[in-house]
Every structure is written in structure tokens, then in C-alpha cells.
């Protein structure tokens, strides 16, 4: 149980950092703590079996749009960039640990 909780927290922190960098690349100013809250809420929603990943994507888009006051294109850019970079970073961390 402890290792899964640690992996959940590390994933949330890495995703929030990547989302912060992606928001800066799209010239949006979003507070890091807001992004961390969005990331953890979306991660909790995504834990719902079967439909959680779809609900998580919808919630992520809605919360990001609400927090950033951004348009559709900017939110989509941030989401795609965040996922690509965070998957790469987590793959490197996993390869480094194992």
C-alpha cells in the first residue's frame, strides 16, 4: 500500500510540474498550487473503475479552463504537452529506479 501511495503522489507532482511548464510555454500564468489541486482532483476522479479515465479527461479540461481562464486551444495544448512530457519523465524515473 505504501509504494502505491508514493507512486500516486510522485505522479501527481510530476504531472503538476509538467503542466506548469506547459502553461508557461503557452504564455498563461497559472499558480502552481492551483495546478497541483487540479492534478490531484483529476487523479482521484480517474480512479473510478471503467469510466474514470473519460471523466478524468473531462474534469481536467473543465478545471484547467476554469483555473486558467483560457480558451479551448490553449487548454488542449497544455493537456497534450503535459501528458507527453509527464509520460516521458515517469518512464525515465521508472527505468532509473528499476
C-alpha positions, 0 to 999 in steps of 0.5 A: 500500500505504501509504494502505491501511495508514493507512486500516486503522489510522485505522479501527481507532482510530476504531472503538476510540474509538467503542466506548469511548464506547459502553461508557461510555454503557452504564455498563461500564468497559472499558480502552481498550487492551483495546478497541483489541486487540479492534478490531484482532483483529476487523479482521484476522479480517474480512479473510478473503475471503467469510466474514470479515465473519460471523466478524468479527461473531462474534469481536467479540461473543465478545471484547467479552463476554469483555473486558467481562464483560457480558451479551448486551444490553449487548454488542449495544448497544455493537456497534450504537452503535459501528458507527453512530457509527464509520460516521458519523465515517469518512464525515465524515473521508472527505468532509473529506479528499476 
